[in-house]
Amino acid sequence: MKLKGIENLNVKGKRVLVRVDFNVPIKEGEITDTTRIEAALPTIKYLIENGAKVILMSHLGRPNGKVVPELSLRPVADELSRILAKEVKFVPDCIGDKTEKMVSTMKDGDILLLENVRFHIEEKKNDDEFAKKLASLGEIYINDAFGTAHRAQASTYGVAQFIRERAAGFLMIKELEVLGKLLKHPPRPFVLVLGGAKISTKVPLIMNFLDRADRIMLGGGMVFTFFKSQGLGIGDSICEDELVEKAKEILSIASQKEVDFLLPVDLLAAKEISEETETIEVPREDIPEGWKGVDIGKTTISIFNAAIEGAKTIFWNGPMGIFEVEKFSTGSREIGKKIDEETMKGAFSVVGGGDTVSCVRKFGINVSHISTGGGASLEFLSGESLPALKFLMEEQ
């Protein structure tokens, strides 16, 4: 897969419409994590330095086609202005007469940030007329929003059909190069560390890596679906009952392929999800009724760390427990520290998924690459095609 890069385009004096992923956490008007903004900087700076008129568009949250003031991108414009030490003008809509007027007065090197595209219901519907209105703002289209590459929406897919000159941004290309290494001849041993609440989002990934990974270890709420498939009691733990048979199938295939497939042998269990709750550490087969598993146990941490030891390639998606609660964060922190240690020894480590990224940030874990795409990285690594890439190929 060879994407066309922006270096192949003459952007000087051109209106360049850039789809970025500024879906950042905002609390009381303040951005609490600027990772995605910083990830887009190489593309934005390149365009400014090469005399483009830069028009940025993004979504934020799930306003479901309505104007939700708390989901405005205005704070992002302010933050981007601060980072670049350059004015980033904010446009209070992404289409319409006022937007078109502001675009028409741009000078080379100027930057505009359009308001949340999801304030229009037509965005998620990939409506042609809405896509045409967005496309009319630019002469060149750049997609640098890897985090939404798995969505065929107006700003990620539709627009590209109506602008002849188009390319991938630096972040998009980097993400695909890094994740591609996990699919094609990764240095071995290759270890997959998966967690999070649900198995449903990870099944295609697990199936695709049963032939690729040397060791797969599971933590988080998803393990209880596997435990139930083995006939174990799970107390009040989370479980996707409709996927119990699929979990049984995965375990059978892993056994046939002789993949080292590791599930927790012990767990931290709690009465409720709070810092004040009572907790006990129990073997996986002894979760009491009325209790729920909230983290992997100490023995499991030791087993998982031993399995990570000496790895040359590591992909981590999903925390080992409810790490947001300090009492339940030990597993995620200790596994993260081990991945950090192996990275420092030369392992190629990749982290994907919003919760995992938050985990890495919280505990100060060093990895080779933090992917900006949760769902997009999972779908790509599951072997699925990403719709947004269709119009960015070099041969087009």
C-alpha positions in Angstrom: 0.0 0.0 0.0 1.6 3.2 -1.2 -0.1 6.5 -0.3 0.5 9.7 -2.1 2.3 12.2 0.2 1.9 16.0 0.3 5.5 16.5 -0.9 4.2 15.4 -4.3 1.8 18.4 -4.5 2.4 22.1 -5.2 0.6 23.7 -2.3 1.9 27.3 -2.6 -1.0 29.8 -2.8 -3.5 27.0 -2.8 -6.5 26.5 -0.5 -5.7 23.2 1.2 -8.5 21.5 3.0 -7.1 19.2 5.7 -9.0 16.6 7.6 -7.3 16.3 11.0 -8.3 14.4 14.1 -8.8 17.0 16.9 -11.2 14.8 18.9 -9.4 15.7 22.1 -10.7 15.5 25.7 -12.0 18.9 26.9 -13.1 19.6 30.5 -14.6 22.9 31.4 -13.3 24.5 28.3 -9.7 23.2 28.9 -8.0 20.6 26.7 -6.6 17.9 29.0 -4.6 15.9 26.5 -3.0 17.6 23.4 -1.6 14.4 21.9 -3.8 14.5 18.8 -3.1 18.2 18.1 0.6 17.6 18.4 0.5 14.6 16.1 -1.0 16.8 13.3 1.7 19.5 13.6 4.2 18.1 11.0 1.6 18.3 8.3 0.3 21.7 9.4 3.8 23.2 9.7 4.8 21.9 6.3 1.8 23.5 4.6 2.4 26.8 6.3 6.1 26.8 5.4 5.2 26.1 1.8 2.8 28.9 1.4 -0.5 27.1 1.6 -3.8 28.5 2.8 -4.6 25.9 5.4 -8.2 25.1 6.2 -8.5 22.5 9.0 -11.6 20.4 9.7 -12.4 17.9 12.4 -15.1 16.3 14.5 -15.2 16.4 18.3 -17.3 14.0 20.3 -20.8 12.8 19.4 -23.1 15.7 19.0 -25.4 13.7 16.7 -26.0 16.4 14.2 -26.8 19.1 16.8 -24.9 22.2 17.9 -23.5 21.3 21.3 -21.5 24.2 22.8 -19.4 21.9 25.0 -18.2 20.1 21.8 -17.1 23.3 20.0 -13.6 23.2 18.5 -13.0 26.8 19.6 -10.7 25.8 22.5 -8.7 23.8 20.0 -8.2 26.8 17.8 -6.9 28.7 20.8 -4.5 25.9 21.8 -3.2 25.5 18.3 -2.6 29.2 18.1 -0.6 28.9 21.3 1.5 25.9 20.1 2.2 27.5 16.7 2.7 31.0 18.1 0.6 32.0 15.2 -3.1 33.1 14.9 -5.5 30.3 14.0 -8.8 31.9 13.0 -11.9 30.0 14.2 -14.9 29.7 11.9 -18.2 29.2 13.7 -19.5 26.7 11.1 -17.9 24.4 8.5 -20.1 25.4 5.6 -22.2 28.5 4.6 -21.7 32.0 3.4 -19.7 33.2 6.4 -17.3 30.3 6.1 -16.9 30.8 2.4 -16.2 34.5 3.0 -13.5 33.9 5.6 -11.9 31.3 3.3 -11.9 33.8 0.4 -10.0 36.4 2.3 -7.2 34.0 3.3 -3.5 34.8 2.5 -0.7 32.4 2.0 0.3 30.8 5.3 -3.0 31.6 7.0 -4.8 28.9 9.1 -8.5 28.5 9.7 -10.1 25.9 11.9 -13.7 25.1 10.9 -16.3 24.3 13.6 -17.2 20.6 14.4 -18.3 18.9 11.2 -20.5 16.6 13.3 -22.8 19.5 14.2 -24.3 18.6 10.8 -26.1 15.2 10.7 -25.0 14.9 7.0 -21.4 14.3 8.1 -21.9 10.8 9.5 -24.4 10.0 6.7 -21.6 10.9 4.1 -24.2 13.1 2.3 -23.0 14.1 -1.1 -24.4 17.7 -1.0 -22.7 18.3 2.3 -19.4 16.8 1.0 -19.6 19.1 -2.0 -20.0 22.1 0.2 -17.0 21.2 2.2 -15.0 20.4 -0.9 -15.8 23.8 -2.4 -13.6 25.4 0.3 -10.4 23.7 -1.0 -8.4 23.2 -4.1 -6.4 20.4 -2.5 -7.5 17.8 0.0 -5.2 16.3 2.6 -6.4 13.5 5.0 -4.2 13.3 8.1 -6.9 11.9 10.4 -5.9 8.3 10.9 -8.2 8.0 13.9 -11.2 8.3 11.5 -9.8 6.4 8.5 -12.2 3.5 9.2 -15.2 5.8 8.8 -16.7 6.6 5.3 -18.1 10.0 6.3 -18.4 13.3 4.4 -15.1 14.8 5.6 -13.1 11.6 5.5 -14.4 10.0 2.3 -17.0 12.1 0.5 -14.9 15.2 0.1 -12.1 13.3 -1.6 -14.5 12.4 -4.5 -14.9 16.1 -5.3 -11.3 17.4 -5.1 -9.0 16.2 -7.8 -5.7 16.8 -6.0 -5.5 14.8 -2.8 -2.9 13.2 -0.6 -2.2 11.7 2.8 -0.6 13.8 5.5 2.6 12.8 7.4 0.7 11.3 10.3 -1.5 9.1 8.1 1.6 7.8 6.3 3.5 7.2 9.6 0.7 5.3 11.2 0.3 2.9 8.3 4.1 2.4 8.1 4.3 1.6 11.8 1.2 -0.6 12.0 2.3 -2.3 8.7 5.4 -3.6 10.5 3.2 -5.6 12.8 1.6 -7.3 9.9 4.6 -8.0 7.8 7.7 -9.8 9.2 7.8 -8.3 12.7 11.0 -9.1 14.7 10.3 -12.0 16.9 9.3 -12.9 19.5 6.1 -11.0 18.8 3.9 -10.4 21.9 0.3 -9.2 21.8 -1.1 -7.7 25.0 -4.9 -7.1 24.9 -7.2 -5.8 27.5 -10.3 -3.6 27.9 -13.9 -4.4 28.7 -15.1 -6.1 25.6 -14.0 -9.1 23.5 -16.4 -8.0 20.7 -14.1 -5.2 19.4 -11.0 -7.5 19.5 -12.2 -10.8 17.9 -11.1 -10.0 14.4 -7.7 -8.7 15.7 -7.2 -11.9 17.7 -8.1 -14.1 14.8 -5.8 -12.3 12.5 -2.9 -12.6 14.9 -3.2 -16.2 15.8 -0.9 -16.9 12.8 1.4 -14.0 13.5 2.0 -13.6 17.2 4.2 -15.9 19.3 2.4 -15.0 22.6 -1.0 -13.5 23.2 -2.0 -12.4 26.7 -5.4 -11.1 27.8 -6.5 -8.9 30.7 -9.4 -6.6 31.4 -13.1 -7.3 31.4 -12.9 -9.3 28.2 -11.3 -12.3 30.1 -14.6 -13.1 31.8 -16.2 -14.1 28.5 -13.3 -16.6 28.1 -13.6 -17.8 31.7 -17.3 -18.5 31.1 -16.5 -20.4 28.0 -14.4 -22.7 30.2 -17.2 -23.3 32.6 -15.8 -21.0 35.4 -17.9 -18.9 37.6 -17.4 -15.1 37.2 -19.4 -13.6 40.0 -20.8 -10.3 39.0 -18.0 -9.6 36.4 -18.8 -8.1 33.0 -19.4 -10.7 30.3 -20.6 -10.8 26.7 -22.8 -13.9 26.8 -23.4 -13.8 23.0 -19.6 -14.3 22.5 -19.0 -17.2 24.8 -19.0 -19.7 22.0 -16.6 -17.5 20.0 -14.3 -17.3 22.9 -14.3 -21.1 23.1 -13.5 -21.3 19.4 -10.6 -18.9 19.8 -9.1 -21.0 22.6 -9.4 -24.1 20.5 -7.8 -22.5 17.4 -5.0 -21.1 19.6 -4.3 -24.6 21.0 -4.3 -26.1 17.5 -1.8 -23.5 16.3 0.3 -23.9 19.4 0.1 -20.2 20.2 1.0 -19.3 23.7 -2.4 -17.9 24.7 -2.4 -16.6 28.3 -5.3 -15.8 30.5 -5.1 -14.5 34.0 -4.7 -17.1 36.7 -5.7 -14.8 39.6 -7.6 -11.5 39.9 -8.3 -8.6 42.1 -12.1 -8.6 42.9 -14.2 -5.9 44.4 -17.7 -5.3 45.7 -18.1 -2.1 43.7 -16.2 0.2 41.4 -14.9 2.8 43.9 -11.7 3.7 45.8 -13.4 2.9 49.1 -14.6 -0.6 48.2 -13.4 -3.8 49.8 -11.1 -5.9 47.6 -9.7 -9.4 47.6 -7.3 -11.3 45.5 -8.5 -14.7 44.4 -7.7 -17.5 41.9 -9.7 -17.1 38.7 -11.9 -20.0 39.5 -12.9 -18.6 42.9 -14.5 -15.2 42.2 -17.3 -15.0 44.9 -20.9 -14.3 44.0 -21.6 -10.6 44.4 -18.0 -9.6 43.6 -16.5 -8.5 40.2 -13.1 -8.8 38.7 -11.4 -5.4 38.4 -7.7 -6.1 37.7 -5.3 -9.0 37.1 -3.6 -10.5 40.2 0.0 -10.5 41.4 0.8 -14.0 40.1 -0.7 -13.1 36.7 1.5 -10.0 36.6 4.5 -12.1 37.1 3.5 -14.6 34.4 2.7 -11.9 31.9 5.9 -10.0 32.6 7.9 -13.2 32.0 6.1 -13.7 28.7 7.0 -10.1 27.7 10.6 -10.6 28.7 12.8 -10.7 25.6 10.1 -9.7 23.1 11.3 -7.9 20.0 7.9 -6.7 18.9 5.0 -5.7 21.3 1.5 -4.4 20.5 -0.6 -3.3 23.5 -4.3 -2.4 23.2 -6.5 -2.2 26.3 -5.7 -1.9 30.0 -5.5 -4.9 32.3 -8.1 -3.5 34.7 -10.1 -0.5 35.6 -7.0 1.6 35.8 -8.8 4.9 36.4 -9.5 3.7 40.0 -6.1 3.7 41.7 -6.8 0.6 43.7 -7.4 -1.3 40.4 -4.5 0.1 38.5 -1.6 -2.2 39.5 -1.9 -4.6 36.6 -1.9 -2.0 33.9 0.9 -0.1 35.6 3.2 -3.1 36.1 2.6 -4.5 32.6 3.2 -1.0 31.2 6.5 -0.7 33.1 7.6 -4.1 31.7 6.8 -3.0 28.1 8.8 0.2 28.9 11.7 -1.9 30.1 11.7 -4.1 27.0 11.4 -1.0 24.8 14.5 0.5 26.4 16.3 -2.8 25.6 15.4 -2.4 21.9 11.9 -3.9 21.5 9.6 -2.2 18.9 6.5 -1.4 20.9 3.2 0.1 19.7 0.3 1.2 21.8 -3.2 1.7 20.3 -6.6 2.7 21.7 -7.7 5.7 23.8 -7.8 4.0 27.2 -4.3 2.5 26.6 -2.9 5.8 25.6 -4.4 7.4 28.7 -2.8 4.6 30.7 0.6 5.2 29.1 0.3 8.9 29.9 -0.8 8.3 33.5 2.1 6.0 34.3 4.8 7.7 32.2 5.4 4.6 30.1 7.8 4.9 27.1 6.9 3.1 23.9 8.2 3.2 20.3 4.9 4.5 18.9 1.6 5.7 20.2 -1.1 5.3 17.6 -3.7 8.0 17.3 -6.3 5.6 16.1 -8.2 3.3 18.4 -10.8 1.8 16.1 -8.8 2.5 13.0 -5.7 0.7 14.2 -7.8 -2.3 15.3 -9.5 -2.6 12.0 -6.3 -2.1 10.0 -4.5 -4.8 12.1 -7.6 -7.1 11.7 -6.9 -7.1 8.0 -9.8 -4.9 7.1 -9.6 -2.0 4.5 -9.9 1.6 5.7 -12.4 3.5 3.5 -10.6 6.8 3.8 -7.5 5.4 2.1 -9.3 4.7 -1.2 -8.7 8.1 -2.7 -5.2 8.6 -1.3 -3.3 5.9 -3.2 -0.3 7.0 -5.2 -1.5 5.6 -8.5 -4.7 7.7 -8.4 
